[in-house]
Amino acid sequence: MARRAGVGLIGTTMVAGAAYSAGSRGAQRSAQEASQEQRLNELEAQQTAPPPQTYAPPPPAYAPPPPPPPAASTAASQSDRIEQLKQLADLKQSGVLTTQEFEQEKQRILGS
């Protein structure tokens, strides 16, 4: 029997297997490089991105202070106090109030 020149079936299988293996390893390396490249890009983006903005909560809303009483009402209030103190003094002089009761009522009138 005469032999044919060439690689033969076994040789062809070995060459195909080596080519497949080399191609698979190349594809794996390519996928790993792409994955690493993506992770590097994400890390760089995180480092260069400005920090997220946080806003301070608004200050609490307080009710405005009450307006000052009108001058006429203050004068009327002052004259009412004086009138009450005069009546209180008259009650003390007439003996209706003791000195202690007079002082307590006087402090109440002046304190309010």
MOPAC internal coordinates of N, CA, C and O (Angstrom, degrees):
PM7 1SCF
backbone

  N    0.0000 0     0.00 0     0.00 0    0    0    0
  C    1.4106 1     0.00 0     0.00 0    1    0    0
  C    1.4988 1   109.00 1     0.00 0    2    1    0
  O    1.2310 1   123.12 1   -39.39 1    3    2    1
  N    1.1976 1   111.62 1   140.61 1    3    2    1
  C    1.4481 1   116.65 1  -177.82 1    5    3    2
  C    1.5203 1   108.91 1  -101.70 1    6    5    3
  O    1.2310 1   122.91 1   -38.38 1    7    6    5
  N    1.2209 1   112.04 1   141.62 1    7    6    5
  C    1.4516 1   118.93 1   179.90 1    9    7    6
  C    1.5004 1   111.39 1   -91.70 1   10    9    7
  O    1.2310 1   121.76 1   -37.31 1   11   10    9
  N    1.3166 1   114.23 1   142.69 1   11   10    9
  C    1.4443 1   117.36 1   178.17 1   13   11   10
  C    1.4959 1   110.10 1   -88.02 1   14   13   11
  O    1.2310 1   120.87 1   -30.54 1   15   14   13
  N    1.2623 1   115.94 1   149.46 1   15   14   13
  C    1.4531 1   119.98 1   177.38 1   17   15   14
  C    1.5223 1   108.50 1   -80.43 1   18   17   15
  O    1.2310 1   120.09 1   -41.87 1   19   18   17
  N    1.2890 1   117.43 1   138.13 1   19   18   17
  C    1.4585 1   122.23 1   178.35 1   21   19   18
  C    1.5153 1   110.95 1   140.84 1   22   21   19
  O    1.2310 1   121.16 1     4.22 1   23   22   21
  N    1.2479 1   115.39 1  -175.78 1   23   22   21
  C    1.4537 1   121.69 1  -173.61 1   25   23   22
  C    1.5205 1   111.05 1   -80.44 1   26   25   23
  O    1.2310 1   119.60 1   138.57 1   27   26   25
  N    1.2410 1   118.37 1   -41.43 1   27   26   25
  C    1.4439 1   121.85 1  -179.42 1   29   27   26
  C    1.5263 1   111.18 1    92.53 1   30   29   27
  O    1.2310 1   121.09 1    -0.10 1   31   30   29
  N    1.2974 1   115.53 1   179.90 1   31   30   29
  C    1.4476 1   121.91 1  -175.74 1   33   31   30
  C    1.5238 1   111.78 1   -68.93 1   34   33   31
  O    1.2310 1   120.18 1   135.69 1   35   34   33
  N    1.3111 1   117.27 1   -44.31 1   35   34   33
  C    1.4547 1   121.13 1  -179.59 1   37   35   34
  C    1.5228 1   110.30 1   -65.45 1   38   37   35
  O    1.2310 1   120.32 1   137.54 1   39   38   37
  N    1.2673 1   117.00 1   -42.46 1   39   38   37
  C    1.4604 1   120.66 1   178.95 1   41   39   38
  C    1.5115 1   111.74 1   -63.56 1   42   41   39
  O    1.2310 1   120.33 1   138.89 1   43   42   41
  N    1.3098 1   116.98 1   -41.11 1   43   42   41
  C    1.4587 1   121.42 1   179.45 1   45   43   42
  C    1.5332 1   109.88 1   -65.00 1   46   45   43
  O    1.2310 1   120.88 1   139.63 1   47   46   45
  N    1.3252 1   115.92 1   -40.37 1   47   46   45
  C    1.4601 1   120.23 1   178.82 1   49   47   46
  C    1.5209 1   110.93 1   -63.52 1   50   49   47
  O    1.2310 1   120.58 1   139.22 1   51   50   49
  N    1.3277 1   116.49 1   -40.78 1   51   50   49
  C    1.4622 1   120.32 1  -179.76 1   53   51   50
  C    1.5252 1   110.64 1   -66.49 1   54   53   51
  O    1.2310 1   119.74 1   138.87 1   55   54   53
  N    1.2925 1   118.11 1   -41.13 1   55   54   53
  C    1.4596 1   121.75 1   179.61 1   57   55   54
  C    1.5339 1   109.67 1   -65.92 1   58   57   55
  O    1.2310 1   120.51 1   137.40 1   59   58   57
  N    1.3231 1   116.64 1   -42.60 1   59   58   57
  C    1.4623 1   120.35 1  -179.85 1   61   59   58
  C    1.5353 1   110.07 1   -65.33 1   62   61   59
  O    1.2310 1   120.24 1   138.70 1   63   62   61
  N    1.3344 1   117.14 1   -41.30 1   63   62   61
  C    1.4596 1   121.04 1   179.33 1   65   63   62
  C    1.5223 1   111.17 1   -63.75 1   66   65   63
  O    1.2310 1   120.18 1   137.75 1   67   66   65
  N    1.3255 1   117.26 1   -42.25 1   67   66   65
  C    1.4609 1   120.88 1   178.94 1   69   67   66
  C    1.5299 1   110.20 1   -64.51 1   70   69   67
  O    1.2310 1   120.72 1   138.88 1   71   70   69
  N    1.3350 1   116.23 1   -41.12 1   71   70   69
  C    1.4716 1   119.74 1   179.71 1   73   71   70
  C    1.5305 1   110.46 1   -65.10 1   74   73   71
  O    1.2310 1   120.72 1   138.40 1   75   74   73
  N    1.3182 1   116.24 1   -41.60 1   75   74   73
  C    1.4651 1   120.05 1   178.44 1   77   75   74
  C    1.5220 1   110.77 1   -62.73 1   78   77   75
  O    1.2310 1   120.22 1   134.34 1   79   78   77
  N    1.3111 1   117.18 1   -45.66 1   79   78   77
  C    1.4645 1   121.89 1   179.89 1   81   79   78
  C    1.5260 1   110.94 1   -61.25 1   82   81   79
  O    1.2310 1   120.78 1   135.16 1   83   82   81
  N    1.3186 1   116.12 1   -44.84 1   83   82   81
  C    1.4625 1   119.78 1   179.42 1   85   83   82
  C    1.5242 1   110.62 1   -63.68 1   86   85   83
  O    1.2310 1   120.59 1   139.91 1   87   86   85
  N    1.3137 1   116.48 1   -40.09 1   87   86   85
  C    1.4638 1   120.30 1   178.84 1   89   87   86
  C    1.5148 1   111.79 1   -65.67 1   90   89   87
  O    1.2310 1   120.32 1   139.82 1   91   90   89
  N    1.3249 1   116.99 1   -40.18 1   91   90   89
  C    1.4719 1   120.76 1   179.12 1   93   91   90
  C    1.5142 1   110.87 1   -64.28 1   94   93   91
  O    1.2310 1   120.67 1   134.25 1   95   94   93
  N    1.3326 1   116.33 1   -45.75 1   95   94   93
  C    1.4668 1   119.27 1   179.10 1   97   95   94
  C    1.5213 1   110.82 1   -63.04 1   98   97   95
  O    1.2310 1   120.38 1   140.75 1   99   98   97
  N    1.2841 1   116.88 1   -39.25 1   99   98   97
  C    1.4664 1   120.09 1   178.10 1  101   99   98
  C    1.5224 1   111.69 1   -63.71 1  102  101   99
  O    1.2310 1   120.79 1   139.90 1  103  102  101
  N    1.3268 1   116.09 1   -40.10 1  103  102  101
  C    1.4696 1   120.24 1   178.76 1  105  103  102
  C    1.5222 1   110.51 1   -66.76 1  106  105  103
  O    1.2310 1   120.15 1   140.01 1  107  106  105
  N    1.3396 1   117.32 1   -39.99 1  107  106  105
  C    1.4617 1   120.64 1   178.41 1  109  107  106
  C    1.5260 1   110.63 1   -63.77 1  110  109  107
  O    1.2310 1   120.84 1   135.21 1  111  110  109
  N    1.3307 1   116.00 1   -44.79 1  111  110  109
  C    1.4713 1   119.55 1   178.78 1  113  111  110
  C    1.5259 1   110.60 1   -61.58 1  114  113  111
  O    1.2310 1   121.02 1   137.64 1  115  114  113
  N    1.2960 1   115.65 1   -42.36 1  115  114  113
  C    1.4552 1   120.19 1  -179.42 1  117  115  114
  C    1.5340 1   110.57 1   -62.67 1  118  117  115
  O    1.2310 1   120.44 1   138.42 1  119  118  117
  N    1.3341 1   116.77 1   -41.58 1  119  118  117
  C    1.4669 1   120.88 1   178.91 1  121  119  118
  C    1.5310 1   110.38 1   -66.33 1  122  121  119
  O    1.2310 1   120.34 1   138.70 1  123  122  121
  N    1.3423 1   116.95 1   -41.30 1  123  122  121
  C    1.4703 1   120.05 1   178.32 1  125  123  122
  C    1.5213 1   110.85 1   -63.45 1  126  125  123
  O    1.2310 1   120.30 1   136.98 1  127  126  125
  N    1.3296 1   117.03 1   -43.02 1  127  126  125
  C    1.4606 1   120.49 1   179.80 1  129  127  126
  C    1.5316 1   110.77 1   -63.29 1  130  129  127
  O    1.2310 1   120.81 1   139.28 1  131  130  129
  N    1.3234 1   116.05 1   -40.72 1  131  130  129
  C    1.4648 1   119.77 1   179.38 1  133  131  130
  C    1.5296 1   110.25 1   -64.68 1  134  133  131
  O    1.2310 1   120.74 1   138.81 1  135  134  133
  N    1.3252 1   116.18 1   -41.19 1  135  134  133
  C    1.4652 1   120.58 1   178.99 1  137  135  134
  C    1.5289 1   110.56 1   -64.39 1  138  137  135
  O    1.2310 1   120.67 1   135.35 1  139  138  137
  N    1.3295 1   116.33 1   -44.65 1  139  138  137
  C    1.4691 1   119.81 1   178.68 1  141  139  138
  C    1.5237 1   110.80 1   -63.39 1  142  141  139
  O    1.2310 1   120.71 1   138.61 1  143  142  141
  N    1.3041 1   116.24 1   -41.39 1  143  142  141
  C    1.4665 1   120.74 1   179.68 1  145  143  142
  C    1.5316 1   110.46 1   -61.73 1  146  145  143
  O    1.2310 1   120.97 1   138.40 1  147  146  145
  N    1.3267 1   115.75 1   -41.60 1  147  146  145
  C    1.4621 1   119.77 1   179.12 1  149  147  146
  C    1.5346 1   110.43 1   -64.28 1  150  149  147
  O    1.2310 1   120.13 1   135.60 1  151  150  149
  N    1.3405 1   117.36 1   -44.40 1  151  150  149
  C    1.4700 1   120.39 1   179.16 1  153  151  150
  C    1.5270 1   110.94 1   -62.99 1  154  153  151
  O    1.2310 1   120.16 1   139.11 1  155  154  153
  N    1.3291 1   117.30 1   -40.89 1  155  154  153
  C    1.4698 1   120.17 1   178.05 1  157  155  154
  C    1.5263 1   111.06 1   -62.49 1  158  157  155
  O    1.2310 1   120.80 1   137.30 1  159  158  157
  N    1.3196 1   116.08 1   -42.70 1  159  158  157
  C    1.4657 1   119.37 1   178.84 1  161  159  158
  C    1.5217 1   111.53 1   -62.66 1  162  161  159
  O    1.2310 1   120.53 1   139.62 1  163  162  161
  N    1.3384 1   116.60 1   -40.38 1  163  162  161
  C    1.4625 1   119.89 1   178.28 1  165  163  162
  C    1.5216 1   111.34 1   -64.35 1  166  165  163
  O    1.2310 1   120.19 1   137.51 1  167  166  165
  N    1.3389 1   117.24 1   -42.49 1  167  166  165
  C    1.4638 1   120.43 1   179.22 1  169  167  166
  C    1.5226 1   111.34 1   -64.60 1  170  169  167
  O    1.2310 1   120.46 1   137.90 1  171  170  169
  N    1.3187 1   116.72 1   -42.10 1  171  170  169
  C    1.4628 1   119.94 1   178.23 1  173  171  170
  C    1.5204 1   110.65 1   -63.30 1  174  173  171
  O    1.2310 1   120.48 1   140.56 1  175  174  173
  N    1.3189 1   116.68 1   -39.44 1  175  174  173
  C    1.4670 1   120.17 1   179.48 1  177  175  174
  C    1.5269 1   110.27 1   -64.72 1  178  177  175
  O    1.2310 1   120.24 1   141.04 1  179  178  177
  N    1.3306 1   117.16 1   -38.96 1  179  178  177
  C    1.4620 1   120.38 1   179.08 1  181  179  178
  C    1.5234 1   110.89 1   -66.08 1  182  181  179
  O    1.2310 1   120.49 1   142.01 1  183  182  181
  N    1.3241 1   116.67 1   -37.99 1  183  182  181
  C    1.4628 1   120.04 1  -177.77 1  185  183  182
  C    1.5192 1   112.15 1   -73.15 1  186  185  183
  O    1.2310 1   119.89 1   146.70 1  187  186  185
  N    1.3035 1   117.81 1   -33.30 1  187  186  185
  C    1.4606 1   120.26 1  -177.37 1  189  187  186
  C    1.5142 1   113.09 1   -92.84 1  190  189  187
  O    1.2310 1   120.04 1   165.14 1  191  190  189
  N    1.3186 1   117.53 1   -14.86 1  191  190  189
  C    1.4642 1   120.04 1  -179.29 1  193  191  190
  C    1.5229 1   109.66 1   -71.57 1  194  193  191
  O    1.2310 1   120.13 1   -37.89 1  195  194  193
  N    1.3278 1   117.36 1   142.11 1  195  194  193
  C    1.4687 1   119.39 1   177.04 1  197  195  194
  C    1.5292 1   109.42 1   -66.79 1  198  197  195
  O    1.2310 1   120.14 1   -28.52 1  199  198  197
  N    1.3194 1   117.34 1   151.48 1  199  198  197
  C    1.4688 1   118.92 1   179.44 1  201  199  198
  C    1.5316 1   109.88 1   -64.58 1  202  201  199
  O    1.2310 1   120.31 1   -29.57 1  203  202  201
  N    1.3076 1   117.02 1   150.43 1  203  202  201
  C    1.4681 1   118.26 1   179.90 1  205  203  202
  C    1.5189 1   110.31 1   -62.28 1  206  205  203
  O    1.2310 1   121.31 1   -38.51 1  207  206  205
  N    1.3208 1   115.11 1   141.49 1  207  206  205
  C    1.4592 1   119.48 1  -177.81 1  209  207  206
  C    1.5146 1   109.67 1   -77.45 1  210  209  207
  O    1.2310 1   121.63 1   -47.21 1  211  210  209
  N    1.2981 1   114.49 1   132.79 1  211  210  209
  C    1.4619 1   120.06 1   174.23 1  213  211  210
  C    1.5136 1   107.04 1  -118.53 1  214  213  211
  O    1.2310 1   121.46 1   -43.00 1  215  214  213
  N    1.2751 1   114.82 1   137.00 1  215  214  213
  C    1.4523 1   119.98 1  -178.41 1  217  215  214
  C    1.5166 1   109.46 1  -107.50 1  218  217  215
  O    1.2310 1   121.49 1   -41.19 1  219  218  217
  N    1.3059 1   114.75 1   138.81 1  219  218  217
  C    1.4679 1   119.73 1   177.33 1  221  219  218
  C    1.5234 1   108.17 1   -71.40 1  222  221  219
  O    1.2310 1   120.22 1   -34.92 1  223  222  221
  N    1.3130 1   117.18 1   145.08 1  223  222  221
  C    1.4605 1   118.15 1   177.89 1  225  223  222
  C    1.5214 1   109.91 1   -64.82 1  226  225  223
  O    1.2310 1   120.33 1   -29.89 1  227  226  225
  N    1.3183 1   116.97 1   150.11 1  227  226  225
  C    1.4736 1   118.74 1  -179.56 1  229  227  226
  C    1.5209 1   109.66 1   -64.47 1  230  229  227
  O    1.2310 1   120.56 1   -30.65 1  231  230  229
  N    1.3149 1   116.54 1   149.35 1  231  230  229
  C    1.4651 1   118.82 1   178.55 1  233  231  230
  C    1.5256 1   109.80 1   -64.37 1  234  233  231
  O    1.2310 1   120.39 1   -27.95 1  235  234  233
  N    1.3188 1   116.86 1   152.05 1  235  234  233
  C    1.4663 1   118.22 1  -179.52 1  237  235  234
  C    1.5261 1   110.72 1   -64.05 1  238  237  235
  O    1.2310 1   121.53 1   -35.87 1  239  238  237
  N    1.2941 1   114.68 1   144.13 1  239  238  237
  C    1.4644 1   119.68 1  -179.66 1  241  239  238
  C    1.5313 1   108.39 1   -86.04 1  242  241  239
  O    1.2310 1   121.17 1   -61.21 1  243  242  241
  N    1.2881 1   115.37 1   118.79 1  243  242  241
  C    1.4618 1   120.94 1   178.48 1  245  243  242
  C    1.5126 1   109.07 1  -102.47 1  246  245  243
  O    1.2310 1   121.47 1   -32.61 1  247  246  245
  N    1.2943 1   114.80 1   147.39 1  247  246  245
  C    1.4587 1   119.47 1   176.26 1  249  247  246
  C    1.5221 1   108.35 1   -70.48 1  250  249  247
  O    1.2310 1   120.12 1   -39.65 1  251  250  249
  N    1.3045 1   117.37 1   140.35 1  251  250  249
  C    1.4683 1   119.01 1   178.91 1  253  251  250
  C    1.5292 1   109.64 1   -63.74 1  254  253  251
  O    1.2310 1   120.24 1   -29.62 1  255  254  253
  N    1.3098 1   117.15 1   150.38 1  255  254  253
  C    1.4657 1   119.04 1   179.60 1  257  255  254
  C    1.5199 1   109.76 1   -64.22 1  258  257  255
  O    1.2310 1   120.34 1   -29.33 1  259  258  257
  N    1.3161 1   116.96 1   150.67 1  259  258  257
  C    1.4731 1   118.80 1  -179.69 1  261  259  258
  C    1.5224 1   110.11 1   -65.84 1  262  261  259
  O    1.2310 1   120.31 1   -31.29 1  263  262  261
  N    1.3000 1   117.01 1   148.71 1  263  262  261
  C    1.4663 1   119.41 1   179.99 1  265  263  262
  C    1.5267 1   109.86 1   -66.17 1  266  265  263
  O    1.2310 1   120.62 1   -28.83 1  267  266  265
  N    1.3096 1   116.41 1   151.17 1  267  266  265
  C    1.4689 1   118.64 1   178.71 1  269  267  266
  C    1.5256 1   109.60 1   -65.76 1  270  269  267
  O    1.2310 1   120.54 1   -31.12 1  271  270  269
  N    1.3141 1   116.58 1   148.88 1  271  270  269
  C    1.4766 1   118.12 1  -179.53 1  273  271  270
  C    1.5231 1   109.62 1   -65.59 1  274  273  271
  O    1.2310 1   120.70 1   -31.31 1  275  274  273
  N    1.2950 1   116.27 1   148.69 1  275  274  273
  C    1.4625 1   119.56 1   178.78 1  277  275  274
  C    1.5322 1   110.57 1   -62.56 1  278  277  275
  O    1.2310 1   120.95 1   -28.93 1  279  278  277
  N    1.3012 1   115.79 1   151.07 1  279  278  277
  C    1.4681 1   121.39 1  -176.33 1  281  279  278
  C    1.5223 1   111.18 1   -61.67 1  282  281  279
  O    1.2310 1   119.72 1   142.78 1  283  282  281
  N    1.3221 1   118.13 1   -37.22 1  283  282  281
  C    1.4621 1   121.00 1  -178.68 1  285  283  282
  C    1.5237 1   110.25 1   -64.36 1  286  285  283
  O    1.2310 1   120.20 1   141.16 1  287  286  285
  N    1.3271 1   117.22 1   -38.84 1  287  286  285
  C    1.4528 1   120.08 1  -178.88 1  289  287  286
  C    1.5230 1   110.53 1   -70.16 1  290  289  287
  O    1.2310 1   119.91 1   145.86 1  291  290  289
  N    1.3511 1   117.77 1   -34.14 1  291  290  289
  C    1.4542 1   120.98 1   177.28 1  293  291  290
  C    1.5201 1   110.33 1   -65.70 1  294  293  291
  O    1.2310 1   121.18 1   138.47 1  295  294  293
  N    1.3238 1   115.34 1   -41.53 1  295  294  293
  C    1.4628 1   119.18 1   178.92 1  297  295  294
  C    1.5246 1   110.05 1   -65.58 1  298  297  295
  O    1.2310 1   120.68 1   140.07 1  299  298  297
  N    1.3362 1   116.30 1   -39.93 1  299  298  297
  C    1.4615 1   119.76 1   178.91 1  301  299  298
  C    1.5167 1   109.76 1   -65.97 1  302  301  299
  O    1.2310 1   120.59 1   139.98 1  303  302  301
  N    1.3179 1   116.48 1   -40.02 1  303  302  301
  C    1.4579 1   120.55 1   179.23 1  305  303  302
  C    1.5204 1   110.06 1   -63.79 1  306  305  303
  O    1.2310 1   120.71 1   139.97 1  307  306  305
  N    1.3171 1   116.25 1   -40.03 1  307  306  305
  C    1.4758 1   121.43 1   178.87 1  309  307  306
  C    1.5305 1   110.32 1   -63.80 1  310  309  307
  O    1.2310 1   120.77 1   135.75 1  311  310  309
  N    1.3031 1   116.14 1   -44.25 1  311  310  309
  C    1.4745 1   118.70 1  -178.92 1  313  311  310
  C    1.5314 1   110.53 1   -70.22 1  314  313  311
  O    1.2310 1   119.99 1   148.33 1  315  314  313
  N    1.3549 1   117.63 1   -31.67 1  315  314  313
  C    1.4707 1   120.20 1   176.01 1  317  315  314
  C    1.5240 1   110.58 1   -64.15 1  318  317  315
  O    1.2310 1   120.78 1   138.91 1  319  318  317
  N    1.3041 1   116.12 1   -41.09 1  319  318  317
  C    1.4722 1   120.06 1   178.91 1  321  319  318
  C    1.5371 1   111.03 1   -62.70 1  322  321  319
  O    1.2310 1   121.83 1   135.81 1  323  322  321
  N    1.3111 1   114.10 1   -44.19 1  323  322  321
  C    1.4719 1   118.46 1  -179.78 1  325  323  322
  C    1.5294 1   109.80 1   -61.77 1  326  325  323
  O    1.2310 1   120.79 1   137.14 1  327  326  325
  N    1.3163 1   116.09 1   -42.86 1  327  326  325
  C    1.4741 1   120.65 1   179.49 1  329  327  326
  C    1.5293 1   110.83 1   -62.77 1  330  329  327
  O    1.2310 1   120.74 1   137.78 1  331  330  329
  N    1.3554 1   116.18 1   -42.22 1  331  330  329
  C    1.4678 1   119.67 1   178.87 1  333  331  330
  C    1.5315 1   111.24 1   -64.19 1  334  333  331
  O    1.2310 1   120.63 1   140.65 1  335  334  333
  N    1.3363 1   116.40 1   -39.35 1  335  334  333
  C    1.4685 1   120.13 1   179.47 1  337  335  334
  C    1.5330 1   110.66 1   -66.17 1  338  337  335
  O    1.2310 1   120.26 1   142.48 1  339  338  337
  N    1.3420 1   117.12 1   -37.52 1  339  338  337
  C    1.4812 1   120.45 1   178.07 1  341  339  338
  C    1.5298 1   110.26 1   -64.36 1  342  341  339
  O    1.2310 1   121.19 1   136.40 1  343  342  341
  N    1.3386 1   115.33 1   -43.60 1  343  342  341
  C    1.4667 1   118.80 1   178.90 1  345  343  342
  C    1.5280 1   110.98 1   -63.93 1  346  345  343
  O    1.2310 1   121.41 1   141.30 1  347  346  345
  N    1.3439 1   114.91 1   -38.70 1  347  346  345
  C    1.4623 1   120.03 1   178.91 1  349  347  346
  C    1.5208 1   110.96 1   -64.33 1  350  349  347
  O    1.2310 1   120.70 1   138.31 1  351  350  349
  N    1.3316 1   116.27 1   -41.69 1  351  350  349
  C    1.4768 1   120.34 1   178.15 1  353  351  350
  C    1.5297 1   110.85 1   -63.85 1  354  353  351
  O    1.2310 1   120.34 1   139.97 1  355  354  353
  N    1.3391 1   116.95 1   -40.03 1  355  354  353
  C    1.4737 1   120.62 1   177.73 1  357  355  354
  C    1.5338 1   110.65 1   -62.17 1  358  357  355
  O    1.2310 1   120.58 1   138.89 1  359  358  357
  N    1.3433 1   116.49 1   -41.11 1  359  358  357
  C    1.4706 1   119.98 1   179.05 1  361  359  358
  C    1.5318 1   111.40 1   -65.51 1  362  361  359
  O    1.2310 1   120.69 1   145.03 1  363  362  361
  N    1.3034 1   116.29 1   -34.97 1  363  362  361
  C    1.4682 1   120.32 1   178.38 1  365  363  362
  C    1.5301 1   109.86 1   -69.06 1  366  365  363
  O    1.2310 1   120.93 1   137.04 1  367  366  365
  N    1.3457 1   115.82 1   -42.96 1  367  366  365
  C    1.4683 1   120.28 1  -179.04 1  369  367  366
  C    1.5276 1   111.61 1   -65.17 1  370  369  367
  O    1.2310 1   121.72 1   144.84 1  371  370  369
  N    1.3181 1   114.31 1   -35.16 1  371  370  369
  C    1.4587 1   117.36 1  -179.31 1  373  371  370
  C    1.5305 1   112.19 1   -79.15 1  374  373  371
  O    1.2310 1   119.71 1   172.64 1  375  374  373
  N    1.3333 1   118.15 1    -7.36 1  375  374  373
  C    1.4490 1   121.99 1   176.34 1  377  375  374
  C    1.5097 1   114.65 1    91.38 1  378  377  375
  O    1.2310 1   119.79 1  -174.23 1  379  378  377
  N    1.3317 1   118.00 1     5.77 1  379  378  377
  C    1.4635 1   121.33 1   179.61 1  381  379  378
  C    1.5255 1   109.59 1   -72.47 1  382  381  379
  O    1.2310 1   120.24 1   142.49 1  383  382  381
  N    1.3618 1   117.14 1   -37.51 1  383  382  381
  C    1.4688 1   122.27 1  -178.95 1  385  383  382
  C    1.5238 1   110.17 1  -110.41 1  386  385  383
  O    1.2310 1   120.97 1   -36.44 1  387  386  385
  N    1.3168 1   115.76 1   143.56 1  387  386  385
  C    1.4704 1   120.30 1   172.82 1  389  387  386
  C    1.5256 1   107.70 1   -81.76 1  390  389  387
  O    1.2310 1   120.74 1   -11.40 1  391  390  389
  N    1.3312 1   116.19 1   168.60 1  391  390  389
  C    1.4649 1   120.45 1   178.42 1  393  391  390
  C    1.5266 1   111.09 1   -60.59 1  394  393  391
  O    1.2310 1   120.90 1   139.86 1  395  394  393
  N    1.3104 1   115.88 1   -40.14 1  395  394  393
  C    1.4809 1   120.00 1  -179.75 1  397  395  394
  C    1.5317 1   110.15 1   -64.77 1  398  397  395
  O    1.2310 1   119.65 1   135.12 1  399  398  397
  N    1.3517 1   118.27 1   -44.88 1  399  398  397
  C    1.4639 1   121.01 1   179.10 1  401  399  398
  C    1.5269 1   110.46 1   -64.77 1  402  401  399
  O    1.2310 1   120.73 1   140.90 1  403  402  401
  N    1.3265 1   116.20 1   -39.10 1  403  402  401
  C    1.4663 1   120.60 1   177.67 1  405  403  402
  C    1.5382 1   110.34 1   -59.28 1  406  405  403
  O    1.2310 1   120.03 1   133.70 1  407  406  405
  N    1.3548 1   117.55 1   -46.30 1  407  406  405
  C    1.4757 1   121.64 1  -178.90 1  409  407  406
  C    1.5250 1   111.24 1   -64.94 1  410  409  407
  O    1.2310 1   120.30 1   139.81 1  411  410  409
  N    1.3244 1   117.04 1   -40.19 1  411  410  409
  C    1.4707 1   120.09 1   179.05 1  413  411  410
  C    1.5228 1   110.95 1   -63.05 1  414  413  411
  O    1.2310 1   120.62 1   133.10 1  415  414  413
  N    1.3162 1   116.41 1   -46.90 1  415  414  413
  C    1.4651 1   120.44 1  -179.55 1  417  415  414
  C    1.5272 1   111.11 1   -66.55 1  418  417  415
  O    1.2310 1   120.37 1   143.02 1  419  418  417
  N    1.3220 1   116.89 1   -36.98 1  419  418  417
  C    1.4712 1   120.73 1   178.97 1  421  419  418
  C    1.5336 1   109.36 1   -63.01 1  422  421  419
  O    1.2310 1   120.23 1   136.36 1  423  422  421
  N    1.3303 1   117.16 1   -43.64 1  423  422  421
  C    1.4693 1   120.47 1   178.85 1  425  423  422
  C    1.5319 1   111.02 1   -64.78 1  426  425  423
  O    1.2310 1   120.76 1   142.51 1  427  426  425
  N    1.3184 1   116.15 1   -37.49 1  427  426  425
  C    1.4719 1   119.33 1   178.21 1  429  427  426
  C    1.5205 1   110.54 1   -63.88 1  430  429  427
  O    1.2310 1   120.26 1   135.64 1  431  430  429
  N    1.3139 1   117.11 1   -44.36 1  431  430  429
  C    1.4752 1   121.18 1  -179.34 1  433  431  430
  C    1.5209 1   110.57 1   -65.87 1  434  433  431
  O    1.2310 1   120.01 1   135.25 1  435  434  433
  N    1.3184 1   117.58 1   -44.75 1  435  434  433
  C    1.4695 1   120.26 1  -178.33 1  437  435  434
  C    1.5297 1   112.63 1   -73.27 1  438  437  435
  O    1.2310 1   120.64 1   152.76 1  439  438  437
  N    1.3248 1   116.37 1   -27.24 1  439  438  437
  C    1.4687 1   119.85 1   179.75 1  441  439  438
  C    1.5043 1   113.61 1   -77.75 1  442  441  439
  O    1.2310 1   119.90 1   156.48 1  443  442  441
  N    1.3125 1   117.80 1   -23.52 1  443  442  441
  C    1.4701 1   119.94 1  -177.46 1  445  443  442
  C    1.4735 1   113.57 1   -87.71 1  446  445  443
  O    1.2310 1   120.10 1   180.00 1  447  446  445

